[in-house]
Amino acid sequence: MSMKTAIVTGANSGMGLATTIQLARQGYRVIMACRSEKRGQQALQDALRDSGSNAIELILCDLGSIKSIRQFAQAFRERYNTLDVLVNNAGVVMLKRQVTSDGFEQSIGINHLGHFLLTLLLIEPLKAAEQGRIVNVSSGAYKAGKIHFDDPHLHKGYNPIKSYAQSKLANVLFTRALARRVASSRVTVNCLHPGAVGTSIGVDRHTGFGTRIMAFVGKLPFFLSPEDGAQTAIYLATSPEVEKLTGRYFYQKKEQKLKAHAMDDAVAERFWTWSEQQVGLKPDEKL
């Protein structure tokens, strides 16, 4: 039996690193998709040491850059024909409005559009696997989210909660719309709320406020460790219990009922079309 292959985005810290280590311990070959060469290499050494595996590698991928995402997908496909698991874990919350290299507001750009493009560029290797699984790390913040079709990049009235909640609702809408599109294949796609995880997700660490928040959050007893936060992602990536389930939302390894606005298929389809246009999807890349 050949080794299964997984990709984890945002794998250099927190839940992404914990997910990498746990998948490697379960015998997966894991590709860590990280933006920073320096942080990625350090995380790779940590993952190799803590997992006891030698089947982990780093391929650089900046989810805020269409060019970088395309280069990553090409590099992966040149080396591998199949992809068993894609964990779309990377995420940011920006206290101040910032844009990606392509001009996208960062939360929707990295948390949604980057993963949208990456996933579609990897759909063929996922379909070629025995049972490809896509795991999207969303958040309970989706409940407060709305897709601002009149101003999705939030040029007006930006605030971090509005931007983050929109991006996490985007993850749920994408999960459901993608599940419909791959329903005739063996590929499944599910999303999850990891719980309140005390890691760098949540704030921009490069501000004084962000640094203080993270120092505080790490000491709170009700915040999960990255290892605990990763459990539902690992479950969706590996458990036989969910191999037939798709288009669902999970918390603590249990399916949760979605709020009505997250199940609005008309909104999801409109948002899908917008997303295709934003990332410049080519006709032969569309699902």
N, C-alpha and C positions, 0 to 999 in steps of 0.2 A: 504494500500500500504506500503510495507516494505521500510525501509530506504536504499537508494543507498550507496554503499561503494566506496571510492576512496583511492588510494595510491599516495602520492607525494614524490619523492626522492629529496634529498637536501633541505628538508623542514625547516631547522633551521634558514634560513636567506633569505633576498632578495626576489626574485621572488617565490621561493619555499614556503616561509612563507606567502607571499601575496596570492598565489594560495590556500594554505591550508585554510586561513581565509575566502576567498571568496567562496570556495566550501562549507565550514561549514555553512556559512550564507545562502547558497541556500539549506540547509537541508541534505547535504551529511554527512555520517560518514567518517571521514578522518583519515587515518593512515599515520603518519609522519615517513618517512624512513630517519633516520639521523645516521651519523657515531659516533658522540660524545654524550655520555650520558649526560654530563654536559650542553653542548650547546643545545642538544635536549630537555632536561627538561625545560630549560629557555624558549625556543621557544614554547614548549607546553603550558606553563603558559600564554605566550603572546597571543597565538592563541585562547586559551579558553576565555581569557578576551576580546580580540578584536572582536571575532565572536559572543559572547553570546551563543555559543553552548557548550554542555557538551559531544558531541559525537566526540571527537578527542582523538587519542591515539598515543603513540610513540612506535615504534619497531625499535631497532637498526639495521642498515644495512650499512656496509662499502663496497661501490661499487668497492673498490680496492682490495677486498678479495673474491675469489670464495667461500671459506668456509662460510664467513659471509652472502653472498647473498643466499646461499643454506639454511642456518639457518633461515634467514628472511622469505623466501618463505614457508618453512615448518611451521614456527610459524603462518604465515598468514593462510595457508590452514587448519591448525588444528582448527582455530577459525571461519573461514568463508568459505562458499561454492561458493559464487559468488563475482566477482569483476567487478564493473561497469566502473570504470575509473582508468587508470594508467597513471600518468603524470611523464615521465622520464625527470626530470628537472635538476638534479645535473650536475655540470660541473666545470672543472678546466682548467686553462692555467698555465703552468709551465715555468718560465723564464729559469730555468736550467733543463736539463734532469734528471728526477727522475723516479724510478720504483715502482710499486705496490708490495704488499707482494708476488704476484705470478710471479713477474719479468717482468710485462708488462710496457712499457712506459706509464707514468701516464695519459696523455691526451687521448690516444686511449683506455687505460685500464679502466679508470673511465667513460669517456664520451661515449664510445661505448661498449666495451666488457662487462663491468659490467651490463649495461642496456640490452644488448643483452641476456645475461644469465637470468637476472631477469625476463624479459618479457616472455621468453620461459617457465620458471618455473611457470609462472602465467597464461599461455594461457588457461588452462582448466577452472579455475574460471571466466576468461573473456568470454569464450564461453558459460558458464552456465548463464551469465547475460542476461537480456532482450535485451540489446544492448551494449556490451562491447566496450569501446573506449580506444585506446592507443594514447597518445599525446607525441611526441618526440620533445623536445626543441633543435632545431638546431641553425643555425645562417647564416646570409648572407656571413659569412667567408667561407662557403662551396664552393663559386665561385672560390676561390683561392686554393682550396684543390685538392689533388691528392692522390690516394692510392698507397703508395710506396711498392709494392709487394716484391721488392727485399730487403727491409729493413723497414718493417712496424713499428718496435719499435724504429726506428731512432737512431741506434747506431752511424751512421756516419752523420755528418753535421746537428746536431740538431739545430733548432731555434724555438722559441715559436710560431711564425706565421705558420710555416710549420706544426708543430705538432697539433696546434689547428685547422687549416683549414682542415687537413686530418681527424681529429675526427669529425668535423661538416659535412663534405661530407659523412663520414661513417654513420651519423645519417640519412641522406637523402636516401642513398642506402639501408640501413636497413629498413626504412619506406616502400619503394617501394617493396622490396623483400618480406617483411612480409605481406604486403597487398595482394600480389599475393597468398601467401600460405594460408591465411585465407579468401579468397574471397568467398568461399562457406558457410561461417558462417555469423553470424550477427555482428562479430567484425570488427570495422574499425580502421585504423591506419593512422594518419596524422602527419606532422611535421610543424615547424614554425620557423620564425625569429622573436624574441621578440622585435627587435629594440635595440638601444644603451641604455642599462639599467645601471644606476650608482650604481651597487652593487658590491659585492666582486668577482663576476665572472670576469674573465679577467686577473687577476694577482695573484700571490702568495703573500698573505698579510704579510707573515712572513719575507719579505725582506724589507730593507729600501726603495728600489725603489718602491715596491708594495704598501707600506704604503703611500708614497708620491703621487703615481698615484691615489689611491683611494680617498685621501683627495681632490685632484684636480678635479677628475671626478665628485664627489658629488656636486660640485659647478657650473658645466657647465649647462647652461640653456637648451641645446638641448638633454641632457640625460633624459630619462624617469625615473619616480619613479618606484620602484618595482611593485607597484599596477598597473600602466599603462602598464608596460612590461608584466604583467601576463594576460592582457585582452584577447589576442589571444588564450592563453592556456585554459583559462576559456571558451571561446567561443567554441573551438573545443571539450572540455570536456562535454559541457552541451547544446549547442544550437540545436534545432530541425532542423535548416537550413542545418546542415552538417551531419545529421544522415546516409545519404546514400553515402556520399563522403568518399573515401579511397585512400591512396597512394598519397596524394596531399601535397603541400607546401604552407603555408599561411604567410602573413604579414599584420598586422593591420586588422585582421578578413577578409581578402580577399585572394582568391587563387592567387598565383603568378606562372608565367611560369618558369620552371626550366631550367637551362643551360644544353646544350646537354650532357656534361660529367657526369652530375648527373642522366641522364636517360639511361645510358649505362647498359642494363640488363645483359650483359655478365660479365662486371666488378662486378656488384652487386652480381651475383651468385658465381663468384670466391671468392669474399670477404666473402660471407655467409659461404661457405665451410671452408675457413680459420678461420673464427670466431668460428664455431662449434669446430674445432680442438683445437683452443687456450683455450677455456673454458672447454674442456673435456666433451662435451655434450654426454650423454648416448644415445644408439640407440632408446630407447622408449621416449626420450625427443625431438627427432628431428621432425621437421615439414615437 
